[in-house]
Amino acid sequence: MSGVGRRLGIDLGDRRIGLAVAVDDAPPRGLPTMMRAERASADAARLSVICGEQRIERLVIGLPLHSDGRASTQGEKTLRWADEVAGQLRLPVLFIDERYSSERAKERVGRQGGGAGGGEPGPRRRAAYRASIDQAAAELILEDEADPSLHVDPGLIRAAGEA
């Protein structure tokens, strides 16, 4: 099932949502990073527009896990958010183990440049850099979809957390 159809890659953070789209086996392309709303339902409303414009058939969401495979605190937040968003969008979801995706995204994007005159970058430049990292992470999530060993069954994660 992976690598087929139109998919929206999602890298969910506390403040931003990195987005990328892939069609069949073409390389993913980043979309503008979205700021998180206070409620998942508001995120879903904005994502609904994007999914409609891009004719998305499936969501591919990065799931943060601990090194031993247990859901992290952020992973548990991601599962709750995904339940609400996918329910509103009525799209299937595939979860991808995104351990180390942020580090890989930083490697892909490169170091942040300095500000004017070689000083520290300003707030806009820092925000743009963080958005590019989130976008690259969403692209990596879609690329990782091709590796079945990185697919995560949320039922197993939830069951392990309740044990």
N, C-alpha and C positions, 0 to 999 in steps of 0.2 A: 504494500500500500504506500510505502514511503516513496518520495520522488515522483509521484503522479498527481496531476491536477494543480490547482492554484492554492498555495499555502501561504499563510501569514505567520512569520516567525515573530515570537514575542519574548523579549527579555524584560521581565517585570522587576522594577526596583521600587524603593520606598517613595521616590520623588518623580521618577521618569519611567517611560515605557519605550524601550528600543524596539523598532519595527523593521521588518524586511519582508519582501515578497519573493516567492519562487514559483515558476510555472514549469511543470513537468521536471525534466532533468537539467533545465537551464540554470546557470549560477544565480544565486539570490542577489537581489539588489535592495539596498537600504531605502527606507522611507523616512520622512522626518520623524524625529523622536517626539514623543507626546508627553506632556506633563501629566502626572497622576491627578485625578480628581479626588475629592474627599470620599466618595462612595464608588464602589465597583460598578454600580448601575450607571453612573455618569460616564465612567470609562467605557462601558459597554455601548452606550449611546453613540459616543464618538467613534468607537471601533466599528459599529454597525455601518456608519457612512463609509469608512475606509474599505470595509469588506464588500460593500455594495459596489463601490467604484472599481475595486480590483477584482471583483467576481470571485472572492475567496470561497474555497470549498472546505477548508480544514485549518484549524489553528494548531500551530506547533509551538508549545510553550516550554521554555527552559525551566527546569525544576532544580533549585539549589539543594544539594545533598551534602551531608558530612562525608568525610573521607571513607567512613565505614559503610556508606550507603543509606544511613538513616536520614530522614527529612530534617533539615535545619529549621530554625525558627522562621527564617525567610521562606523556606520550602512549604511549611505549613500555611503561612500567609498566602503563598502563591496558589496552593490547592484550593483554599477557600475562595480566593478571588476568581480563579478559573471556573469553579463551579457556578458562580453567579453570572459571570460574563458569558460562558458557553451556553448556559441556560437561556439567557436573553437573546443571544445571537443564533441559537439553534444550529450550532456547527459542531462537528466532532472535534475532539482534542487529542493530540498526541503529545505526551510529555517526554522531554529529552533531558537526560542527566547533564546538567550544565556545570558540573564541578570544573573549576579553573577556566571557565569561558571568559570571565572578565580579564584575567591575566593574558589569555590568548588574544583577546580583542585589543588590549593595550599594545601587545607586540605588533599586531597588524597595523594599528593606527600610527604607532610611533610615539615618541616623547612629545610632550606639549612644548611648544615654542614659547619663548619669552615675550614680554610685552614690548611696547615701544621703547626704544633706546636701550634694549637689553635688560630691562628690569623685569619684575614679576608681571605675569599676565594679568590683565584686568578682569573684572567679573564677567563681562561678555565673552571674552576669549576662553576663560575657564569653563563657562557654561557650554560653549560651542564644542570644546574638547570633550567634556563629559557626554554630550549628546552623540558625538561621533563614536565614542567607546560603546555606548548603548546600542547604536545602530550596528556597529561591527559585531557585537555580541549576538544580536538577533540574526545576522547573516550566518554566523557560526552555528547557531542553533539549527538553522535550516540545512546547513552543510552536514551537520552531525546526524541529521535524520536518516541519512543513507547507511548509518552503522546501527544495525538492529541491537547490538549489545548496549547501546546508549538509550534505548527506549525504556521508559519507566512505567510500570503499572501502578497507578496511584492507589489502587486497592491494597496492594502489598505494602506500600509505604504507610498507609493509614493503619492497617492491621498491625504492623510492627510497632507503630507509635502507641497503640492501645495495649500492647502486651506488657 
